[in-house]
Amino acid sequence: MNKERLLYLITQYRENQCTTAERNELYQLMSQPGIEENILALWDQLYSPTSATLSSEEGEQLFHNIVTTSGVEEDLQKTKSPFIKKLKYIAAVAAAVAVVWGGYSILHLKPSNPLDGYALAQLDTAIIPGSKRAHIIFEDGRSINLEGETARDTIHTGSYLILNRGADGISYHDKENAGSKINETYNTLVTPRGGEYTILLADGTKVWLNADSKLKYPTHFASAQRMVELEGEAYFDVASLEKGSKRVPFFVKTKSQTVEVLGTEFNINSFGEQITTTLIEGKVALNFGSEAKQHLLTPNHQIIYSERTGTHERKEIDPYYFTAWKDGVFAFDNTPLTSVMLDIARWYNVDVEYASDVSDVYFSGKISKLESFESLLQTIQWTGSVKFKINGRRVTIRK
């Protein structure tokens, strides 16, 4: 085996850069006998022990679950201790970054099935990761499916232009010399479950729209303020805009919350009964409901507003875990399993039900959003806390 080629393919896969041909080549390599020896030989080039995000306790639990699989414990008794140490690191990193290829783990191990058939079943290939999918609803009710417009440079023309920017989604542009003559009409960008999209608004603001979300926005910013409306989740990189010598404020309205942007990058998640606003750069001011008081938010902090109780909580956080979705990664830091599965269900377009109370189950780790559904659930199941059962597009979870 060409170890340089294997190293290249694994690195490409880990960074979500694999072509279809490279991914298929990697799957074939990972199914070969003795692949674990090659992985260990490349270990120092692939990972360092600090790359795992699991706690030592979680790593030990994961390692225990793997090595107690039937037939594995006996083999490990014959193995020297340095191998055991590296195997622990492999187990932790496998859970943390989901280095699982096509149903094969690094050691080709599968978890045991102790609970009444609640095991990871073979899945229908129809359950695949989400992709760049969306449609635009115009003010007059017409709609354009953007999936069918990928070959066109100009998607729409009229009083304004909508251009296809390839992997960067779509962009809005005023017609040359149109100026303030353009009426401020509104469009709505809609992503389905299993879809996400990127849009560059007419003022230069870039928005990443997550799955199962809606963004209503002006096609042209002509008034003294900029206002968009969000349902679901989006990441904003707001462009500064001045008219004359005055700054034109940018507002994001989400259910019962309004965010005034003071030049910034931030994320808003309004799924469910809470609205979570996470600030990465700059500053934002939040208003809740009809109250006049503003709540300022600074970088690396978030405010969680409860619509049910009308209260809010401010936290200092690592924003990575709340924004990684736009870069193709699920990232969780001691997150309730129920919240983890909500994100997964939206992206893979599946339904989730619980046969046990899992309110005390939490998950930490990073998983590529391009990961196969089977590998993703395998990674979570390896923690030993829950089991999954698949029936069509329904996932049942129990302890």
TIDRENBA-972444 format. One record per residue (C-alpha): x, y negated, z negated. Coordinates in steps of 0.1 Angstrom, whole numbers, padded with zeros to 4 digits, always signed. Last residue first. Layout:
N
XYZ ...
***
This chain:
399
-0308-0037-0264 -0333-0043-0237 -0335-0061-0204 -0359-0055-0174 -0349-0070-0141 -0376-0073-0114 -0367-0077-0077 -0374-0041-0069 -0372-0023-0102 -0339-0028-0120 -0330-0017-0155 -0305-0036-0176 -0288-0028-0209 -0279-0051-0237 -0252-0059-0262 -0223-0037-0250 -0202-0065-0235 -0199-0043-0205 -0236-0050-0197 -0227-0086-0188 -0200-0076-0164 -0222-0049-0148 -0250-0075-0144 -0226-0096-0123 -0213-0066-0104 -0247-0054-0094 -0258-0088-0083 -0228-0091-0060 -0205-0120-0069 -0208-0152-0048 -0218-0172-0078 -0184-0163-0093 -0186-0154-0129 -0170-0172-0159 -0174-0161-0195 -0193-0163-0228 -0226-0145-0236 -0249-0147-0266 -0274-0121-0280 -0293-0130-0312 -0326-0139-0294 -0324-0106-0275 -0358-0092-0288 -0364-0061-0267 -0383-0051-0236 -0375-0085-0219 -0386-0095-0185 -0366-0112-0156 -0378-0120-0121 -0353-0123-0092 -0343-0151-0068 -0306-0145-0071 -0298-0181-0080 -0330-0188-0100 -0328-0155-0119 -0291-0160-0127 -0297-0194-0142 -0326-0181-0163 -0306-0151-0172 -0279-0171-0189 -0305-0191-0208 -0321-0159-0222 -0286-0146-0230 -0280-0175-0253 -0248-0193-0244 -0215-0188-0263 -0197-0207-0236 -0211-0199-0201 -0198-0206-0166 -0215-0195-0135 -0193-0206-0106 -0197-0219-0071 -0184-0255-0075 -0219-0270-0081 -0225-0244-0109 -0194-0255-0127 -0212-0286-0140 -0225-0277-0174 -0197-0254-0185 -0171-0278-0173 -0186-0306-0194 -0167-0295-0225 -0190-0308-0252 -0196-0335-0277 -0233-0334-0287 -0263-0358-0291 -0297-0344-0300 -0331-0358-0290 -0366-0359-0304 -0400-0362-0287 -0411-0328-0301 -0423-0311-0270 -0404-0332-0245 -0371-0323-0262 -0342-0344-0252 -0306-0330-0251 -0280-0357-0249 -0245-0349-0237 -0209-0360-0244 -0177-0355-0225 -0179-0391-0212 -0201-0416-0231 -0238-0418-0234 -0258-0449-0244 -0293-0445-0258 -0317-0473-0249 -0346-0483-0270 -0378-0494-0252 -0398-0463-0260 -0423-0452-0233 -0410-0417-0228 -0372-0414-0235 -0348-0441-0222 -0312-0432-0214 -0282-0454-0207 -0253-0441-0187 -0215-0446-0187 -0185-0437-0166 -0173-0402-0161 -0184-0367-0169 -0217-0373-0187 -0242-0344-0194 -0279-0350-0195 -0300-0321-0208 -0338-0325-0204 -0358-0299-0225 -0392-0283-0220 -0381-0260-0191 -0357-0271-0164 -0346-0307-0166 -0309-0303-0161 -0291-0336-0154 -0254-0338-0145 -0232-0369-0145 -0207-0389-0125 -0206-0427-0131 -0212-0463-0123 -0235-0478-0149 -0264-0454-0143 -0298-0460-0159 -0313-0427-0168 -0351-0423-0172 -0367-0395-0192 -0403-0383-0194 -0402-0362-0162 -0369-0370-0147 -0363-0405-0134 -0328-0413-0121 -0320-0450-0120 -0292-0469-0100 -0286-0506-0107 -0278-0530-0079 -0249-0551-0091 -0253-0588-0084 -0229-0611-0065 -0247-0609-0032 -0260-0574-0031 -0238-0550-0049 -0236-0512-0048 -0215-0487-0068 -0217-0451-0056 -0232-0425-0079 -0217-0390-0081 -0247-0371-0093 -0252-0334-0102 -0287-0320-0099 -0311-0298-0118 -0349-0293-0118 -0372-0321-0108 -0356-0354-0100 -0368-0388-0090 -0346-0415-0074 -0346-0452-0080 -0322-0479-0067 -0328-0515-0078 -0332-0549-0063 -0349-0535-0032 -0337-0524+0002 -0320-0490-0004 -0329-0470+0027 -0342-0434+0030 -0354-0438-0006 -0351-0407-0028 -0372-0377-0041 -0350-0348-0053 -0365-0314-0059 -0352-0282-0076 -0354-0244-0074 -0317-0240-0069 -0293-0269-0077 -0291-0302-0059 -0256-0317-0055 -0260-0355-0050 -0236-0379-0034 -0242-0417-0036 -0230-0435-0005 -0259-0461-0005 -0278-0441+0023 -0278-0410+0002 -0252-0382+0007 -0269-0348+0002 -0258-0314-0010 -0278-0282-0011 -0288-0252-0032 -0307-0220-0025 -0317-0188-0042 -0349-0202-0057 -0359-0228-0031 -0343-0263-0026 -0364-0293-0018 -0352-0327-0006 -0379-0353-0007 -0381-0384+0016 -0391-0419+0007 -0397-0451+0027 -0379-0484+0021 -0388-0502+0053 -0358-0510+0075 -0356-0547+0084 -0331-0553+0056 -0302-0545+0079 -0310-0528+0112 -0277-0539+0128 -0266-0502+0132 -0293-0478+0120 -0291-0471+0083 -0275-0438+0075 -0285-0407+0055 -0262-0377+0050 -0267-0339+0051 -0249-0309+0036 -0212-0310+0028 -0205-0276+0044 -0216-0291+0078 -0222-0328+0076 -0255-0328+0095 -0267-0364+0101 -0300-0380+0091 -0305-0413+0108 -0327-0443+0100 -0356-0462+0116 -0360-0431+0139 -0336-0402+0141 -0335-0368+0125 -0312-0339+0124 -0282-0354+0143 -0252-0331+0145 -0273-0300+0153 -0261-0265+0148 -0272-0262+0112 -0307-0274+0118 -0326-0241+0113 -0315-0238+0077 -0324-0274+0072 -0362-0266+0074 -0378-0299+0084 -0411-0310+0070 -0439-0335+0080 -0460-0349+0052 -0459-0386+0063 -0433-0394+0037 -0410-0367+0050 -0404-0334+0033 -0368-0321+0038 -0359-0285+0035 -0333-0265+0017 -0308-0236+0019 -0271-0234+0013 -0268-0199-0002 -0280-0177-0030 -0264-0144-0039 -0280-0112-0027 -0308-0090-0039 -0319-0076-0005 -0291-0049-0009 -0316-0030-0031 -0298-0021-0063 -0284+0011-0077 -0294+0011-0113 -0275-0003-0142 -0287+0018-0171 -0318+0018-0193 -0324+0055-0187 -0335+0061-0222 -0307+0042-0239 -0273+0060-0239 -0261+0053-0204 -0224+0051-0205 -0206+0022-0189 -0188+0027-0156 -0151+0028-0151 -0132+0025-0118 -0102+0011-0138 -0103-0024-0123 -0140-0021-0121 -0157-0008-0090 -0193-0017-0081 -0183-0038-0051 -0153-0055-0068 -0153-0066-0104 -0130-0095-0114 -0159-0111-0133 -0140-0141-0147 -0144-0136-0184 -0156-0101-0184 -0128-0088-0163 -0104-0111-0181 -0112-0094-0214 -0110-0059-0201 -0078-0066-0182 -0063-0081-0213 -0071-0050-0233 -0057-0028-0205 -0025-0048-0208 -0022-0039-0245 -0030-0003-0238 -0004-0001-0211 +0022-0014-0235 +0011+0014-0259 +0020+0044-0238 -0007+0065-0223 -0016+0101-0232 -0043+0091-0256 -0057+0069-0228 -0067+0099-0207 -0087+0115-0236 -0105+0082-0242 -0115+0079-0205 -0135+0111-0201 -0168+0097-0214 -0167+0059-0219 -0151+0051-0252 -0124+0031-0235 -0148+0007-0219 -0170-0001-0249 -0140-0005-0272 -0123-0029-0248 -0154-0050-0247 -0156-0051-0285 -0119-0060-0288 -0123-0088-0262 -0154-0102-0281 -0134-0102-0314 -0104-0119-0297 -0127-0145-0283 -0134-0144-0246 -0121-0171-0223 -0094-0150-0207 -0067-0168-0188 -0045-0169-0219 -0033-0134-0213 -0018-0145-0180 -0032-0133-0147 -0024-0123-0111 +0014-0126-0108 +0021-0110-0142 -0004-0082-0134 +0010-0072-0100 +0024-0038-0112 -0007-0034-0133 -0030-0038-0103 -0009-0013-0083 -0012+0012-0111 -0050+0006-0112 -0053+0014-0075 -0044+0050-0080 -0071+0064-0058 -0084+0040-0032 -0118+0023-0038 -0102-0011-0045 -0085-0011-0011 -0118-0006+0007 -0135-0034-0012 -0105-0057-0005 -0108-0050+0033 -0145-0058+0032 -0138-0091+0014 -0111-0100+0039 -0134-0093+0068 -0162-0114+0053 -0137-0143+0046 -0124-0146+0011 -0119-0181-0003 -0140-0178-0035 -0109-0185-0057 -0109-0150-0073 -0114-0134-0038 -0085-0153-0022 -0063-0143-0051 -0074-0107-0049 -0068-0106-0012 -0033-0122-0014 -0022-0099-0042 -0034-0069-0022 -0015-0081+0009 +0017-0086-0012 +0012-0051-0026 +0012-0035+0008 +0000+0000+0000 
***
